[in-house]
Amino acid sequence: MEGAAGTQPPTSPTPPPKLERESSKMDPAAAARASAAASAAAAVRARLVQLEADGVPPAKIAVTVATGALGPVLVKLTALLGKEFKLPWCTRRDIKFVKSKLQPVHSLLLRIWEREDVEDACKSWMNEVRNQSYAMEDAIDDFIAGLKRDDTAGCFRPATKASPFRDLKKLVRELVKQCEDRWKNLETISVRSEPVLDARARFLHKDASELVGMDTPKEKVIEELKENKMVCINGPAGVGKTTLADLVYQAIGEGFQCRAFVSLSPSPDMKEVLKSILTQVTNGVQSTGTEAATEQNLVDKISSFLADKRYLVVVDNIWHWEEWKIIGGALPENSLSSKIITTTHIKAIADKCEAIDAATYRLWCFSCDEIRTFLDLIMKKSGADGKIPETEIGSVTNSILHMCDGMPLAVVCLAKALAESVAEGTYEAWDTWIRHIRGEFLSIPSLKPLVESFCLGYNDLPVHLKTCLLYCSIYYENPHFISRASLVTKWIAEGFVYQEKAAESYYEELISATNHPVLKTNYVEVHPMMLAFLVCRSEEVNFVTCINDCNDLNLNRNAKWIQRLSIYNREDSIDFSRMGVSRTRSLAWFSGRKIVPDIKHFGRLRVLHLERNKDLENEHLAAICGLLSLRYLGIPECEKISMLPREIGRLQNLETLDVSYTEVRELPWEAAQLPNLVCVIHGWHQHRVVKLPEVLREAMKTGTDLSYQAMCPSIMLRDYFYQTTEQLPVKFGSRYVGVPPWISAAFRDVSSLDIMLCKLEEDDQKLLGGLPNLENLVVRFQLLPRKTIPIIGGGFGRLRIFCFDCRMPRLTFQPGAMPNLFWLEFKFYSGPPSKDPLNIMHLRRLADVSFKCSENYSSDAPGISATIDVVRREAAEHPNKIWLSINDNAEEFPEKENTPEIREQDSSIILGAASSSAIDAESSNGSDDNTDGNKGKTPQVSNHASSSRTNEVHEIEEAQE
């Protein structure tokens, strides 16, 4: 959520004198210009956001790998012709000309950019158009930044006579002229045809002696077929789904009167597929004859023939549900125990199969032992194992295991490529050889089946998802455990997508569409071989350029500009003045070496990610704050960074700040005032807390009736896994008798709230429950309530996480209470036993209950154990599956059958670690039970999302005093 640009802190409380004196020195004219520029840019961005929200295809409005920045360029040109902007007629004329010429170019690029039947000169022209599109967008952004606001007319006007559009006319005219000679030819080129046969079908019908790790999966699928008519085999590309289906087909096929095996391509001819099924089940007896072979005619013929026969049909590699609906309509229900096997790499299709009562068998990557055995067979068969020195064979085998990461198809292809290199005498050492493999991944003959397998899934993606997936190649040397928050916010900063909600949907679409070991729920994990494929595809179109300590710097083969640059482990400094980086959009530098990059040459950076730089210090950040186009700034794991400079206030376009695993503890006032800063990513450990500015915390302690939006923009704090942790300001340092009434007006945008109270009565709950965006609530009681607190029904419509911090959790939930709560956490110490029910069965979406006992008390103390027993009984009766965690012990209470309750899919086991929302210091009102016999284990920090709900021991100790 974006805050209002140019807002100032209210008069009460007053910022520290130093801040006030320095802000008074600001040039009013400069401030006005900055405000006008921000407003003009916001008006244009609002148009992009609205178009996205209205469902306009992303390819038309966003930055893509196919069209570069032409999409946003066209939207911005259209916006400048709107009534909000009063421009000279000559400028409007030039804008109309540029727009009219770029629209057909944009459409042409979308049609031909991936066609394989275009000549090299055309590919070069497309690269040039994409490169120039970024220069066009930069020029337009500069023009917008130079506009002034005319408050009288309610519009924006140019501050000077300078205009970039005359030069843009010349540039566009030249680009179109280059294309005119080829334009008609390009229009007549046919659409690229899809392969008739799935590339993976070549691995069918292998000798059983060559197959490893398939016996158990085969037996399990056969067992599932005994209980179900249909089994869907689901798993990533290259993991052996087709091979498994064929093994089952061969093993049980003789027991059926009719059988058929068909494999689909991404865009199959369904008539041909149905003809193949008809031919196989009838043994060629029936054909379509002379009548028109419509789909329905073929469906009827197959269905009629199989109506009284026991059949087995395998439909391999389903890409789209509509394809299965057609085939499924031809396979009749009968009482003869007919069976159907389907395979798909798309999880959404597997889920739909489950919805029609099919069993699903998930086939994932093989174990290291299985892959090692498989690799040994291939190496021995090729004779390569005897030609590699014995001192190297162990390390080579381990390296192949790492590269293939459990994927059988990758093992086959990589082992064959290695065997060929050994036979040809071109293999010298593993490091040299694997660099060659990565660099020429798309052109090595032995890897062709693997490349085709990846291409099948990649080519089926729409262009906006291809763009987001290709961007993963910036992590080419670090494929495992990449922060989801870092990736998604980079997409937004790059202009691939404009809203967080849309970016999240892209992420989920990629998970569903690929089902590849690429994207996980909360982090990114790119398969090493898939990563090599993405890197090569990116470099082909100058989308991402990757270098490491072994690359030379003759990088830019496809264009004079490097659009996105990823650097790993360079031990030497790089002279960027010799490289085309003046218009580079992204720089990602991953290094543990003591090298501070010289960023003065990167004037147009929108994304800067410096990770694990051991020598980056506070003093270097001031120079970074001169990159005024930055939307994303990440400095994760830069351990010497402890303070953000006040110059960060210059980054008026900054949207995301990643300070995870640094020593940064507090945001400066200038950061809180950035008009577009909406997300701060920080580490989730307790000692890695990022707090709002001191002046805002002090204001909250006074309880002053303040306007939340006037204090600072709505900045969302997220942990490393992109889980919401809190939104500023959120934490009250003072204790309140009840919920202050002004909270409902001042904190309507707050998503996370931490408050210390003496009572929580019905009126208090109505105030808290009425906060429309509240997702995470921590309520702390310093004193033990005299009676059980009933949590009333109604309100708290978006609350998902509730932590109750009290000596004893005296709560009971009434029907309808907290309807979307899935995480309930208690932090308590000691007190008299109580057998009062908590009635957690009224929390219909509950998934996790966590007890965090103070380190000075054990969970078997009488008062604590009695409460836990009550919850344990209620969890056993709850219709949902409930995970109950007691410090470092977790218990599962299975989901009950025949219940309508909805289980939250994204919840997971709490591995008994103390949430950072819990108070880890003993209450000053602790009882005399604090004996050595009652001391429990020190809680550990959880890796679960809730561990990001943080507090500080000293703050609470001071509040309790």
N, C-alpha and C positions, 0 to 999 in steps of 0.2 A: 504494500500500500504506500502510495506516495504522499509525502507531506507537502504543505504549502511552501512554495519557493519564497525565499526572502523573509521568512518570519523571524521575529526578534524575541528574545526572552522577555517575559512580563516584568513589570516594575517590582513585583514582590514574589519571591525574594530576589534581591539584587545580586547579579553575578559578582564574583570576587573583584575587588578594585582594579587589579592588574588587567583583567579582561575588559573592564569597562573603559579604562584609560586608552587601551590599545584600539578598541573598536571605535572610540571617538575620533581617532586620527584618520579614519577611512575617508577617501575622497567621495563626496556625495555624488558627483557626476559619474565617477567610475562605478559606484554601487548601482546607480540608476541604469547605466548601460548593461551591467551584468544581469540585473533583474529583468530588463527588457529582452536580452538575448535568451535568458532561461525561459521566459514566458513564450517567446516565439518558437523555441525548440520544443517546448512542452506541447504547444498547439499542434505542431507537425507530428510529434510522437503520438499524441492522442488520436490522430487520424489513423495511424498504423495500428494502434491497439484496438480501435473500434472496428476496423476492417477485419482484423483477426477474430474479434469477438463475434462479428456478424457471419463468420464462416467462409470468408473469402479464401480460396485455396492458397496455402502458404507459398507455393511456387510463384504466385503473382505479386506478393507483397514483401517477401522475406529474402534475405541473402541465402543463396543456394550454391551448391557446387556446380550446377549447370549454368546459371546465369550471373554469377557473381553478385554484385550489388544493384543490378538493373531493376529488380523488383522495388526496393525502397526508393531508388532514384525516381522511378515513374510516379510513385505515390507522393513523394515530396514535390515533384514538379506540379502535380495536380493540386496539391494543397496550396502552393504559392499562387495558383490562379484563382483561389477562392476569395471570398469577400473579406476574410480576416486580413488579407495582405493587399495594400494599395501600392502597386508598382507602376513605374513609368510604362507607357504603351510599348516602347521599343523593347523593354525588358520582357514584357508579357509576350510580345511577338516572338522573341528568341526562345522563350520557354516553350511556347506552343510548337515551334519548329523542332526543337530537340525532342520533345515528347512524341511528336508524330513520327519521327524517324526511329526512335528507340523502341516503340511498341512492337513493330514487326520483327525487329532484331531479337527482342526478348522472346517472342513466340517461336521464332526460328530456332533459337538455341535450345529451348525446351524440347523441340521435336528431334533435333539431330545430335545432341551433345554426346550421346553414348553409342551412336551408330558406328558400326565397324566398317561400313562400306563407304566412308568418306575419305578423301585423300588427305595426305599429311598437311598440305597447304591450307586446307579447310580447318583442320584441327588447330593449326597454328593461329589462324584468324580468330577462332573461337577463344583460344587462350588470351589473345590480345584484347578482344572485347571484354572478357571478364576482368582482365587487369585494369583496363581503362575505366571500367564501371566503378571501381573503388575510388579512382581519382575524381570521377564525376561526383560521387557522393560526398567526398571531402570538400570539393569546391562549393557544392550546394550548402553543406553544413556551415562552412565559413561565411557564406552569404547570409544565411539565416541568423548567425551569431552577430552579424553587423547591423541588424535591423534595429530600429528604435520604435518605441511605443507612442502612438498618438492617442492619448486618453480622450481627447475631445471627439475624435471620429471613431474611437473604439477599434483601432486597427494598428497594423505594423507598417512602417515605411522604411525605405533604405536611408541609412544615415549619410551615405556618400553616393556619388554617381558611379562608383566602381561596380562593375557587374561581371561575373564569370561566364555569362551565358553566350557572349559573342565568341569566346574561345571554345566553349562547348559545342557551338554550332559547327565550327571548323573541324573539331575532332570527330564529331558524329558524322559529318558529311564525308570525311576521309574513310571512316570505318565502313560506311555503307558503300562507298565507291569500290573498296577492296572486294566487297562481296557481290557486287552487281553482276560480274562476269560468271559467277558460279550459282547465282540465286536460282535460276530456273532449273538447273541441273539438280540442285539440292531438293527442290520441290518435288521432283519426279522420282527421287530415290524411294524405294519401297521400304516399308517398316521392317526392321530387323526380325527375321523369323526366329521362333523359339525352337530349340532342339526337340525332335520328335521323341527321342529316348532319353530318359534320365541318365546323367553321366554316371551315377552310382550303380546303374544296372550292370555295368561291366564287371562288378564284383559279385554277381550272382553265381550260384552253382559252383562254388569253389570246392575243392577236395576237403572233406571233413577233417583230414589230418592236419590241414593248414590253419584251421580255426582254433582260436584259443579263447577261453572265457565265455563260450556260448552254451555250454551244457546246462548250467543252472538256469539262465534266462529261458532257454528252450523248454525245459521242464515246467517252469512256472507258467509260461504262456499256454502250454498244453493243459495244465491243471485249470487255468482260468477258462479255457474253452469247454471243459467238462461241465462247468457251472453256468456258463453264459453263451449266448448265441454269437456275440460279437466281442472281439478284443481289439483295442486300439493300442499300438506300440508307439510311444512318444519319446522323443529325445533329440539332442542336438544333431546337426549334420555331421556325417562321418563317423558316428558312434556305432553303426552296425545294425540299424533298424531293418534295412532291406535284407541283409544277410540273415538276421534272426527270423524274419517272416518267411524267407525261403527255406530255412532249415525246418521250421514247423510244417510248412507246406509239403516238403518232401517226406517228413516223418509220418504224417497222418493222412496224406492225400489218397493213398490206396484204399482207404475205408469209405470213400465217397463215390457216388455214381457219376457225378459231374464235378469238374473243378476248373478254375481259371485264375490266372495271375496277370495283373496289369499294373504298369508303373506310369504315373502321370508326370507331365512336365508342368511348369508354372502356368502355361496358357494352352491347355490341351484341346485338341479337336475332339469333342465329346462323341461325335458320330463314330470316329475311328476307334475310340475307346470301347464304345458299346459293341461295335462290330467285332472287335477282338474278343470280348467276353462271349458273345454269341458263338463265334467260331470255336472257341476253346471248349465251352460247355457242351456243344453238340458234336465235337470232334470233326468239325467241318461239314457236317451233314446239312445244316441249315445255312442259308445265306439270305441276303436282302432281295435277291431275285431282280426282276426288272422294275419293280415298283419303287417309288421314291423313298429313299432311306432317311426318313425324318427321325429325329431323336425319339419322339413318342412311339413311332412304329417299331423301332429297335427295342425300346423299353418293354413294349407289349409282347414282342416275340420272346424275349428272354424270360419275362415273368411267366408267360404261358408255358414255356418249355420246362421251367424249373418248379412249377407248382406242385408236382407229385414226385419230385426227385430229391434225394439227399445230396446237397452240394457244398462245396468249399470254394470260396472266392477270396482272393487276396487283392486288395486295392492299395497299392504302394504309393506313398508320397503324396498325400492329399494337401493341396495348397489352399483351396477355397471351399467353404462349406457348401456352396451351390453345386459344386462338382459332385460331392458325395450325395446330395439330395437327388440328383439325377440318377446316379448309379444305384443308390439305395432303393429308389422306386422300381428298379428292375429285379430286385431280389426279394421274392415273396416270402411271407411267413408260411411255414408248414409245420407239421408235427413229426418231421423225420430227422430232427437234430442236425439241421444244416448249420454251417458255421461260416463266419465272416471275419477276416483279419484286415485291419487297416493300419497304415503307418503314417505318421506326420511329424514334422519338426515344429509345428506351430501349436503352442499350448492351448490357445483359444479353441482350436478345432478338437483337441483331445478332451477339453472340458465339455464341449457340446456333445461329443460321443458319450461321455458319462451321463449327460442329461437324458439321453435316450436309452439308458439302461445297459450301455456297453461297459465292459471292464476295461480299465486302462493299465497298461504295464509301462512304467517309466524306465527307460533304458538310458543310464547315464554313462559317464566315462569309466573305463575299466581301471582296475587297481594297478599299482606299480608292478606287482608280481606277474599279473596277467600280461601286461604290456611288455615286460622284460622277456617273458617266455616267447611271446609273439615275435619280438624283435630278434631274438636268438635264432628262431626258425628261419626268418627271412635272410638274416646275415649269413647263416650257414648255407642256405640254398643258393645264394648268390656267390658264395666263396669270398666275400669281402672280409669276413672275420679273420681269415688267415693271412691277409695282406696288410692289416693294420698292426703296428707294433704292439706287443703284449703290454707294454707299459702304458699305452694309450687306450686300449680297448675298453677298459673299465670306465674311464672318464668320458669316452665317446658315447658309450651306452647310456650313461647317466644323463649326458647332455641331450641325447635324442629323447629320452624319457621326459625330460623337462620341456623340451620344445613341443612334443606331441601331447603332453598333458592328458594321457588317457584316451586319446582318439585313435582307434585302429586304422582308419584310412590315412591319417597323417603318418603313422608309423610305417605303413606300407610304402607310401610315396617317398618319405624322407630316407628310409633305409635303401630303397632302390636307387635314389639319386646318389647316395653315398657309395653304394656298390659300383655304380657306373663310373664315378670319379676315381675310385680306387683302381678299377680295371683299366681306365684310360691313362692312369698315371698322373692325374691332375690334382690328386689329394695330397696335401703336404702337412697341414695341421688343422685341427678342428676350428680354431678361432678364425683362421683365414677362410676356410671353406664355408662356415656358416654365415659369414658376412657376405660371401658371394651368393649364397642361397637367398638370403634376405633381400639383397639388392636386385636379384634377377628372378624373383619369385614367380612372376607371371610368365616367364619365357622358358623355364627349364622343362624339358619334355617329361621327365619322370614325375614332376609335380602337377602335370596337367589334370589328372583326375581330381586332385584335391582343389585346384583352382576352380575347376568347373563346378565342383560341389559348392564352394563358397559363392561362386557367381550365381548359381541358381537362386539362392536365398537373397543375395544382394540385389540382383536385377529385378526381383519382384517387389522391392521396396519402393514407395513413392519418393520423389526427389527430396522432399524435406527430411525424410528419415535417413536417406542415404547421406545427406549433408551432416546430420548429427552423428551418424555412425562413423563416417570418415574422420570426424574431428577427434575421435578416440585415438587416432594415430599419433597425436602429440605425446602420448604416453608410451611410445614404442619400446622403450627400454625398461619400463616399469609396469608390466601388464596386470599385476595383481593389486587388489585392495585400493582402488582409486576412489576417492570421495565422490559420492553421488552429488553432494552439495556443490563441490568444485566444478563438476562437469556441467550440471544443469544451469548454474548461474553463468558459466562461460557461454553456453548457447545463447542465453538472453543478451549478454554483453556483445556478442558477435552479430546479433541481429538475425539469427536463424529463427527466432521466435521472440515474441514481445511481452508475453505475460507468463507469470509463474505457473498458473493453472494449465496453460497450453503446453509449457515446457514439461510439466509433470506428465501430461497425457502423451507427449512424444516418447518420454522415457518408458511409460507403460506399454505403448504400442510396440516399441522395439523389443521389449522383453517378450511380448506375446508373439510378435512376428518372427523373431529369429530363433527363440528357444535355444540359442547358442550360448556357450559359456562366455558371454560378453557382458551382459548387464544383469546385475542382481538387484534385489529389492532396495537395498540401501547403499550399495557400493558397486563400482564397476570392476569387472574382472575380465580382461580380454585374453582369449586363448592366444598363445604365442604365434601359432601358425596363422590364425585369423588376423592377428596384428600385422604380420608380414604382408599379408594380402592387402590390408587397408593402407599400409604405408606406401606400397607400390602404386595402388590406385590413386592415392592422394597426390603423389609426386607426378603422375602422368598428366594431371590437369592443374598442376601448380597450386594445389589447395593447401597442403602442409608440406614443409621441407624439414627433414630430420637429419641431424648430424650428431656424432658422438666423438669420443677421443680418437677414433680410428679414421674418421672421414677427412678427406681433404676439403678445402673450402671453395672448390670449383663447383658450386652447388646448383646454380640457376640455369639449368639446361633448357627449360621450357619457357621462361619469361625473364624479362629484365627486372622484375620486382618479385620479391619473396613476400607472399601474402601472410603466411603463418610460419613461424620458425620454432622448432623444438630442439633443444640442445641438452645432451647428456654427458656428464663426466668429462668435460674438457679440462685438461690439465694446463693448457696454455691459454693465454688471452687471445681474443679474436679481434681483428681489425675490421670493425663493421663499416668503416668508411669505404671499403672496397666492395661491399655487398649492397645489393638493391633492397635496403631495409627502410628507406625513408617513408614508405607507405605501408609497412608491415602492420597488420592488424593485431596479431597475437605473438607474444614471445613467452615461451615456456622454457625455463632453464632449471634443470634438475641436476644438482651437483653437491657432493660433499667436499669438493676441493675448495681451497681458500682463494676463490676468484670472485671479484665483484664485477658484474657486467657493466660495460660502459653503455648507458642507455641514451646518451644525448643524440644518437643518430636515429632513434625511433620516435620521430615526432608525431606519428599518427596512431600510436598504440591504443587499442581499446581494451586489450587483455594483457596483463603482466603477471606472470606466475613464477616466482622465484622460490624453489623448494629445496630444503636441506642445505642451504648455503651457510657454511660454518663461519664465514668471515663477514657476512652482511651485518652491519651495526646500525645503531640509531642514526648516526650522522649521515649515512647513505640515503636515508629515506627522503630527506629534503629535496634532493635532486629528482627523485622519482615523482615527487609532488609537482614537478614542472610539466608532467605529461598530462596536459589538460583534457585530452580526449578519453582518458581512462574511464572505462565502465566497471572493470573488475581489477582489483589489486589483491594478489595472494602472496603471502610470505610465510607459508606453513613450514614448521620445523626449522625456522631460522632462530636458533636458540639465543643469539646475542641481542635480539630485538626485545626491548623491554618497554619502550615508550614510542608512541606515535607523535610525529612533529605537529606543531600547530599549523604548518604549511599545508597540511592535508585539507584545510578549508578551501584551497585553490581548486580541488578536484570536484568541481560543481556537477560533473556528469557521472561521478562514481555511484554505482548501484550496489556493488558487493565488495565487502572487505573480509578477507580470510586471514585471521591471525591465529589459527589453530597451532598448538604446540609451540608457541612463542612464550615469552615472559610478559607479554602485554596484559595488564590487569585492569586498565581503565581507559575508556574512550575520552579523548580530549573534547572540550566544549565545541571546538570547530567541527569535529566529526559528527557530533549530534545535530549540528545545524546544516549539514549538507542536504540540499533539497531533494536529491534523488537516491540517497543511501537508504536502501530498504532491507539489506541483509548483512549481518555480521556473523561469520562462521568462526567458531572457537573450539578448542579442544574440550573433551567431555569430562576430563578428570577433575576432581574437586579442587586441586591446587591450580587449575587453569581457568579460573573464573574471569570473565570479562564483565565489567560493571559500567553502568552509565556514569556520566561526569559527576564529580563530587557536588557541584552546585545543585544538580537535580536531585541527588540523594538527600541532601540537606533540606531541600524544599519538601520532599515527601515526609521527612521526619517531623516537620512542623505541622503537618496536617492542613496546610493552607488550601483553600478552595482555589485550585488552579485549572486553567484550561490546558488539557493534555496536548492538544494540537499546537498550542502556542509555545509549549516548552521545547518540543523538538519533533522532527518528523517521526513517523511510525516506523521504527527500525526493528526488524525481526532478528532475534538472536537464534542461530541454529548451530547444532553440533556437527561433528565431522560427517555424520551419516544423513545430514539434511533433515534431521528431526527438529521440530520447533522446540526451543527451550524457553525463551521468554521474549517479551516485547517491551521496549523501554517506554516509560519507567514502570517497574513492576513490583518492587519490593519495598515494603514499609519497614523502616528501622525502628519505629516507635510502636508501643502497644496501645491498642484501642479497647475501650470497654465493649463496644459493638462496632458494626460496620458503619463508617461515617457516611451520612446521606449523600454528600457531594460526589461520592465515588461513581454513582451511576451516570452522571453527566461528564465527569472529567476523564473517565477511563473506558469509554464505549469501544475504543479500538484495541484495548488490551487483550492479548491472547493468553497471557500467563500472569498470575497474580499470587503473591506471597504475602500473607498478612498475619499478625499476631493479635489475638483477641482474648477477651475475658468471658464472652458469651457468644452464642450463635443461635439466636432465637428466630422465630418465623420471619419477622420483618428483616432481620439481617440476611437471611437466606434469599428473600425476595430481591434484595438489593444486588447481591452477588449473582443470583440466578438470572437476573435481568440483563447482565452484561452480554451483549449479542455475540461477541467474538471470543469469549472466554473458553479456552481449551484445556488449560492446566491450572489447577488451584491447589495451593498449599495453605492450610489453616493451622496455626500454631496456638496452643493453649499453654500459658505459663502455669496456671493453676488447674488442679483436677476439678472438672465439673461436678457439681453436687448431684446431678441426676443425668440420666441418659438423654442425649440430644437427639430428637427425631429429625431426620432429613426429609423434608416434605416433598411431595410430588409436584411436578410443574417446574418450569425454569431450567436453567443449566442445559439448554438445548444442544450446545456444541461441546460441552465438557467431556473430555476423554480421559483425563488423568486427575485423580484426587488424592492428595496426601494429607493425612490427619496426624499432627504431631502433638502428642499429649502424654501425660504420665500413664494414663490408661485410656484405650480407645472406647469411650462410652458413647457409642453411636448406634442408631437403629434406622434403617432405611424403610421408608413407607412406599406403598405402591406408586409407580410412576416417577420415582426419584431418579434424577440424573440418567435420563433414558439412553444416552450414548456413551456412558462411562465404560471403558474396558480395562482400566488399570486403577486399582485401589491399593493404596499403600498406607501402612501404619508405622509410625515411629513412636515407640513408647519405652518406658523405663521400669516402673514398678508401682504397685498399688494393691489394694484389697482385691481378692478374687471376685469375679462376677460371672454369672451364668446367663446374663441377659442376652437375648438373641440380637444379632446384627441385621438379620433378614436380608442377606446379600442376594437371596433369590429374586428380590424385586429389581435388581440391577440386570436387566434383560440382555445386555450386550457384554457383560463382564467376562473377562478372559483371564486376568492375572490379579492375584492378591498377594501382597508382599508385607511381611513383618520385619522391621528393622529395629532390633533391640539395641539399646545403648551398650557400648563396649563394657560398661561396668556392671551389667546384669546379664544373666544367662536366660535363655528362652524357657528353661524349666522352672524358673521361679514361680511360686504358686499363682500369683495374680496374672502373670504373663501366660503360663501354660493353660490356665482355665479359659482365657479368651481365645487362645489358639485352638483349643479343643472345640469351642463353639463354632468357630469359622470352619474348622475341618469338617464338622458334621454338616454344616450348611453347604459347603463346597461339594460334598458327596451327593447332596440332593439337588444341586443346581442343574438345570437342563443343559447348560453349556459345558464344554471342556474347560476346566479351571486349573491353572497352574498356581500352586500355593508355595510361596518361598518363605522360609524362616531362616534369616541370616544366610548361611551358605548351604542350606539344604532345600531342595525343591521336590515337590510332590505333584503328581498329576491325578486329576479326577476326570475320568473320560466323559466325553459328550454322551448324553442320554439319547436313546433312539426315539423316533417319532415325536420330535419336538420342533415347534416352529421357530425357536429362538435362533438368532443369527450369530454365528461365531465370527469375531473379527479375524480376518485372514492374516493380518500383518503382525499379530502378537506373537511372542516367542517366549521361550523358557527364561526365567530369571535365575541365573546361576548363583543365587544366594548371596549376592554382593550388596553392600550397603549403598543405597541411593544417595547421591550427593544432595538430595533435598532433605535428608535426615540430619538431625543435629548430632554431631559426633562427640559433643561434650556433655558431661553429666549435668542435669539441671541443678540450679542452685537450690531448688526445693527437693532435692533427692532425699529418699528415706534412709533410714538406718540400715537398710538391707545391703548397703554397699560394703560387702565383705569379700574377702578373697574367694570364698567358696561360691559366691554368686557372680563372680566376674566371668564373662564369656569371651569369645574370640573377638579380635578386632575385625570389624567388617571390612571387606575389600570393595574397591570401586567396581561397579557393574559396567559391562559393555553394552547393556541394554539401553534403549533410547531414554529411559527415565533417568539414567545416570547424569543426564545433562541438566536436570532440575537441581540447581546448585544453591548452596549457602555457604557462609563462612563462619567458622567456629567463634572467632573473636567478636563478630558482630552480634551473634546471639548471646554470648556471655555478657556483653555490655548491655544489651537490651534487658536481660534478666536481672542484672544488677539494678 
